[in-house]
Amino acid sequence: APLAWVLAPPGARRRLPARPPTGHKGTFGHVVLVAGSAGMVGAAILAGRAALRAGAGLLTLAVPASQTPAVHAALPEALVVAAAEASGHLVPAAVAQLGSTLDRASVLALGPGLSRARAVAQTVAALIAAFRGPVIVDADALFALPCDAPSLRALAGRAVVTPHPGEFARLMGRDFCDEGEERMAAATGFAGEHEVIVLLKGRPTTVGFPDGRVYLNPTGNTGLATGGSGDVLTGLLAGLVASGASLEDAALVGPYAHGLAAELFSADRSERSLTPSDVIELLPRAFHEVERCA
């Protein structure tokens, strides 16, 4: 077996979910995104915009109640839940508010901009327990997992976790060598132990599967090395899953399209100037390039 796989353009095309011509918003699924806190609602907005650009039929964005005006202004396409909060961050009472919404969700995305307050970790654990479908776990939601072994067990077989190297070290409870074969071994080791897909961000982004396979993402550039890029990727993954991709396919084609959008930007501009909003705006072109692959 090869040491690692690399997704080629035709493989990316095959992993994109189909868009049946008779489809409607229900066909393309419902993303429920739980994100944001005082001072970090931008992360929720970036992730939500990316989920829609990835093809989701519906988006519900649950944010602390005080943050809803900003979301309504920035994302008129989203349904918005003004969730229970304390001092600008979510509290466990928010989970009951989402009960019927979670029943209709195709995928749950957790993390962008949530903050690391203790009540947020409790809320994340309660959401994972309440929702039985596929879950994307990013950013501050990852912070809750090492403290809560039942939540990690509850994600087995139905989650993509998307840490950067620092978050991944905390998840594992140990430092690791973030290079080459040791990086790949860490991703697949954690994936196998906990039965989750590990999307370890970096250059290259490394995707480890529970069966020991590992993929290296071939696209991207240094323009993605800026705050907010990971939030875009989380929304992108959720939108792909909602619209019909398996977790495996989303974990591979999501970073591919994300990186391709960065490359499209730098074709005639400096990659140093790339922002996460630019990535979102270039996702339609990135997907168009993938769709055209034989």
DAFEN-V367157 format. One line per field, one symbol per residue. ss: DSSP state (A for helix, B for strand, O for the rest). phi: phi as a letter, one per 30 degrees, with the letter a starting at -180 (. if undefined). psi: psi as a letter, one per 40 degrees, with the letter a starting at -180 (. if undefined). Layout:
BEGIN
ss = ???
phi = ???
psi = ???
END
This chain:
BEGIN
ss = OOOOBBOOAAAAAAAOOOOOOOOOOOOOOBBBBBOOOOOOAAAAAAAAAAAAAOOOOBBBBBBBAAAAAAAAAAOOOOBBBBBOBBOOBBOOAAAAAOAAAAAAOOBBBBOOOOOOOAAAAAAAAAAAAAOOOBBBBOAAAAAAAOOOAAAAAAOOOOBBBOOOAAAAAAAAOOOOOOOAAAAAAAAAAAAAAAOOBBBBOOOOOBBBOOOOOBBBOOOOOAAAOOOOAAAAAAAAAAAAAAOOOOAAAAAAAAAAAAAAAAAAAAOOOOAAAOOAAAAAAAAAAAAAAAAOOO
phi = .ddacbdcedddddddddbedcdbdddcibdcccaiaeibdeddddddddddddjddbbcccbeedcdeddeddbddddbcddebbhibdbeeddddceddddcddaccbkeidicdeddeddeddddddcccdbccbhddddddddbeedddddeibbccbddedddddediadbddbhdddddddddddddchbdccddkbddccccedjdbccddcjaddddaejdddddeddeddddedkddeddddcdddddedddddddddbbdddcdceddeedceedddddddddd
psi = iidiihhiddddddehiighdeiadddeihhhhhiiihefeddddddddddddeeidihhhhihdeedddddddgeeiihhgihihfeiiideddddedddddeidihhhdhedifidddddddddddddheaihhhibdddddddegdddddeehefihhgiiddddddddeiiihfibdddddddddddddefihhghiahihhhhideeihihheiiaedegihdddddddddddddddeeiiddddeddddddddddddddedeihddehiddddddedddddddddei.
END
